[in-house]
């Protein structure tokens, strides 16, 4: 893990709880983990994450989706899409996802998170094994053909600046824990089962 940046405020002290991580895991009956879905807009991140969340909860597991659009309605509503704002967006959600993981929740995040360095920072923030990068592999053409939100059309018309895949870059993961062929080669159900299978193999569920 990398050393976290020192807080600006100096007159603060870290308060430890009365439970160890192992004790919390035994008492709550599950491990915490961050499943980080990354991919272009329209690649299926939120769709698959929601299906995985449903399957886990229906099987008695505490899971929750942190969705990129939803987070920008509240916690990150003061951020735009410049490289600097994207970096801060991911930094904030990484800290939130870490808290979820520490409380033994299976946190499923659905963010474009286009920059490899930012995703690597999130990985370094969490203990080994508690960050699972899932790449929703769908081409710009496949995502644009769906364009459920009409974003690609607006981006092509110049109405949305710095749009990932059109006027801003996307750096695909080099060694993700899992690749989902969400561009049309596999169904949502198949993608969901691949995620659940990986969680079983890693002893998360």
C-alpha positions in Angstrom: 0.0 0.0 0.0 1.1 3.6 -0.7 1.4 6.1 2.1 -1.7 8.2 2.3 -1.3 12.0 2.0 -1.1 13.8 5.4 -4.3 15.7 6.2 -4.2 19.4 6.1 -5.7 19.7 9.6 -3.1 19.0 12.2 -5.1 18.8 15.5 -6.7 15.5 14.7 -6.1 12.0 16.1 -7.0 8.6 14.5 -9.5 6.7 16.7 -9.3 2.9 16.7 -12.3 0.7 17.2 -12.7 -2.3 19.6 -13.0 -4.9 16.8 -10.2 -6.4 14.7 -10.9 -7.0 11.0 -11.1 -10.7 11.7 -13.5 -10.3 14.5 -15.7 -8.0 12.4 -15.7 -10.6 9.5 -16.7 -13.4 11.9 -19.5 -11.3 13.5 -20.9 -10.0 10.3 -20.4 -13.2 8.3 -18.8 -11.7 5.2 -15.7 -10.0 3.9 -15.5 -6.5 2.6 -14.2 -5.9 -0.9 -14.3 -3.2 -3.7 -15.3 -4.4 -7.1 -14.2 -1.6 -9.5 -16.1 -1.7 -12.8 -14.3 0.5 -15.4 -15.1 1.1 -19.1 -16.5 3.6 -21.5 -19.9 5.3 -21.1 -22.5 2.7 -22.2 -20.2 -0.3 -21.8 -22.5 -1.9 -19.2 -20.8 -1.0 -16.0 -23.9 0.0 -14.0 -26.1 -2.7 -15.6 -23.8 -5.5 -14.6 -23.0 -4.0 -11.2 -26.7 -3.8 -10.4 -27.3 -7.4 -11.4 -24.4 -8.5 -9.2 -25.7 -6.4 -6.3 -29.2 -8.0 -6.7 -27.8 -11.5 -6.8 -25.6 -10.9 -3.7 -28.4 -9.3 -1.6 -30.8 -12.0 -2.5 -28.3 -14.5 -1.1 -28.0 -12.6 2.1 -24.9 -10.6 1.4 -24.6 -6.9 2.1 -23.7 -5.3 -1.2 -24.1 -1.8 -2.6 -23.5 0.0 -5.9 -21.7 3.3 -6.0 -22.7 4.6 -9.4 -20.8 7.4 -11.2 -23.8 9.4 -12.1 -25.4 9.1 -8.7 -22.3 10.2 -6.9 -22.1 13.3 -9.1 -25.6 14.2 -7.9 -24.4 14.6 -4.3 -20.9 14.0 -3.0 -19.2 15.1 -6.2 -21.7 17.6 -7.5 -19.1 20.3 -7.6 -16.8 18.5 -10.0 -16.7 18.6 -13.8 -14.9 16.4 -16.3 -11.5 18.0 -16.6 -8.6 15.7 -16.0 -8.1 17.4 -12.6 -11.8 17.0 -11.6 -11.8 13.4 -12.8 -8.9 12.7 -10.6 -10.6 14.2 -7.6 -13.8 12.4 -8.4 -12.0 9.1 -8.2 -10.0 10.1 -5.1 -13.2 10.8 -3.2 -15.0 7.7 -4.2 -12.0 5.6 -3.5 -12.1 6.8 0.1 -15.8 6.1 0.3 -15.4 2.7 -1.2 -12.6 2.0 1.3 -14.9 2.8 4.2 -17.5 0.4 2.7 -14.9 -2.3 2.5 -13.7 -1.7 6.0 -17.3 -2.1 7.2 -17.5 -5.5 5.4 -19.8 -4.3 2.6 -19.2 -5.6 -0.9 -18.9 -2.3 -2.7 -19.5 -2.3 -6.4 -18.3 0.9 -8.1 -19.4 1.8 -11.6 -17.1 4.7 -12.9 -15.6 5.3 -16.3 -12.3 6.1 -14.4 -10.4 6.5 -17.6 -6.9 7.0 -16.2 -4.8 4.0 -15.3 -2.9 6.0 -12.7 -6.1 6.9 -10.8 -7.2 3.3 -10.7 -3.8 2.2 -9.5 -4.1 4.7 -6.7 -7.4 3.2 -5.6 -5.8 -0.3 -5.7 -2.9 0.9 -3.5 -5.3 2.5 -1.0 -6.8 -0.9 -0.2 -5.3 -4.0 1.4 -4.1 -6.8 -0.9 -7.1 -8.7 -2.2 -9.7 -6.1 -1.4 -9.6 -4.4 -4.8 -11.0 -6.3 -7.8 -10.7 -4.4 -11.2 -13.4 -5.5 -13.7 -12.9 -4.2 -17.2 -16.2 -3.9 -19.2 -14.7 -4.3 -22.7 -16.9 -2.6 -25.2 -15.6 -0.5 -28.2 -16.6 3.1 -28.8 -18.6 1.9 -31.8 -20.6 -0.6 -29.6 -21.2 1.9 -26.9 -22.2 4.6 -29.4 -24.6 2.3 -31.1 -26.4 1.9 -27.8 -26.1 5.5 -26.7 -29.1 5.1 -24.3 -28.4 8.5 -22.7 -27.8 10.3 -26.0 -24.4 11.3 -24.7 -22.3 10.2 -27.7 -24.6 12.2 -30.1 -24.1 15.3 -28.0 -20.4 14.7 -27.8 -20.2 14.4 -31.6 -22.1 17.6 -31.9 -19.6 19.3 -29.6 -22.1 19.8 -26.8 -20.2 17.8 -24.3 -16.5 18.7 -24.0 -13.9 16.2 -22.8 -16.1 13.2 -23.4 -14.3 9.9 -22.9 -13.7 7.9 -26.1 -14.5 10.9 -28.3 -12.6 14.0 -27.2 -10.9 12.6 -24.1 -8.8 9.4 -23.7 -9.6 6.1 -22.1 -6.7 4.0 -20.8 -7.8 0.4 -20.7 -6.6 -1.8 -17.8 -3.5 -3.8 -18.5 -4.0 -6.6 -16.0 -7.6 -6.5 -14.5 -8.8 -9.3 -12.3 -11.6 -9.8 -14.8 -12.6 -8.8 -18.3 -16.3 -8.8 -19.3 -17.0 -8.8 -23.1 -19.9 -6.3 -22.7 -19.6 -5.1 -26.3 -22.0 -7.8 -27.4 -20.1 -11.1 -27.1 -21.8 -12.0 -23.9 -25.1 -11.4 -22.2 -25.7 -9.4 -19.0 -26.5 -12.7 -17.4 -23.2 -14.2 -18.5 -21.2 -11.2 -17.3 -23.0 -11.3 -14.0 -22.2 -15.0 -13.5 -18.5 -14.3 -14.3 -18.3 -11.8 -11.5 -20.1 -14.0 -9.0 -17.8 -16.9 -10.0 -14.7 -14.8 -9.4 -16.0 -13.8 -5.9 -16.6 -17.4 -5.1 -13.1 -18.3 -6.2 -11.6 -15.6 -4.1 -13.6 -16.7 -1.0 -15.5 -13.4 -0.8 -18.9 -15.2 -1.0 
